[in-house]
Amino acid sequence: MSRQYYQRGHLVEAEELDDVVAVRMGEDGQRTARAEAEGELGTSALTEMHEAGVDDETTEAFAQARWVFVKPSRQTRDAFRAGEEISGTEAVGKVIRRPNGRIGIATDALTVRLQPTLSQQEAERELEAAGLEVVNKLGFAENLYEVRAPAAEDALAASVELHGNDRFIFAEPSFVEHVPARFRPAGPRYAGQWQWQNAGTNGGTPGADVHIESAWDRTLGTGIRVAVIDNGFDARHADLTDGVDRRSGFFGNSLVGATFTQNTSGMPDSDHGTFCAGMAGARLNDSAGGAGAAPECKLMLVACLDDQVGTQTTLARAVAYAADPSTEVSGSGPEHGADVLVSSLGPNIAAWDMGSTLEMAIEFAATNGRQGKGLLIFWAASNGRNVDVSKDEVVSHPDVIAVVRSTNRDLEDNAARGPEVELIAPGVDVVSTGSGGGYRTDTGTSFAAPCAAGCAALALSVNRELTRDQLRAVMHESADRIGGPGVVYDANGHNDDYGFGRVNAAQAVELAAGLTP
């Protein structure tokens, strides 16, 4: 069935999967997702999902998040259409295939923004008049809300209806989607962290690293706060715990209005997030024996979408919080925000459409972060082999630095490519912290991005007055144009596979120190 909704001002044509309903089971349910799917709710719709092009990884991720896809029984269908609660469930939604092929679950949840000329009281009167229930007022833009539309058919219908209301700037469905981590399984473990010092072992090329030891002679990143946004972290890891900033925290997994907790007690764990945090800021010269790029930086760990399923609104809140903690915690302020931000979340296919709320959060952080100097945002590009990076609207956003991965021979590794790729950094068989203690080896753009972010933290630490744009230029100009004689960089020093080159921490620190803010 053809459906429509608005996103970032454009009318989107999508497809609702016929006769398939998504049901989120209650946390206290004892039966398995499959048993529920074949029970009183209806029959399993996994065949229909596969026919719609949904891969096993996505299906499994939804199952882990307690979402069941069913061909509903008559009783379930009638209850769903009538908006009645279904016993044993937390939520019910329609399954929407968007133009890029990605699946989203549409409930009655939206994010909306009203005209900033309206007072908060006026805005909330308009919301009430439109039949919307406020769930959460977002703090990084005027009159921005998470809402429910209980009187509408669903969030898509409400989006179309509200588009004609001139009091609303936008009204977009809060799709529940799969937002995985950008990594892939790796081969045998390397003996050491070649990304910092490559001596040419294991087939590597001597010097094919980020030249960080020379940078460490000058700075270890003291006083710089690096925000790492991921699904979760082992904040008690021996190589991380001394560097964890007290403003670290996590979002609950509610579909709308997720609660934020400023604490690491109860924070969800993730091997992926722990690895990323270690790449950026694992401690140096301790008993654990490893190091991150900026081993004396403060690590602001922000966990969201802990089961890899959730809404972009929660991710947007994480981005805004990293820039200015007062958006979530009263009494805090922008002076407690991050100096550098990195995230490695996103689908490994290139296609990822971005809603207005996440776009606004990125622009808020990039512009207002560091108390107006601007926040540099690094994001791991897709691991997909030579996919068009522009199809990922998040990493190709003008305020985001898209990072791809290099090998220990200073070669690109067939990740995303295109004009929006800005930097390449070690990300193939690199070594970093793992959940539960110790270290492991892994591969992915996920790990190249925090490597680059940690190097940027070193550069910023020697000249803390640099603006975001100045620091970005430093990272571009200091990078090494690698790839061999057959690789051509254009007149601006850019190559679609390598960006502006492989990160060079020593040159970045030297260049930053010589700049006048």
Disulfide bonds with the S-S distance in Angstrom:
none
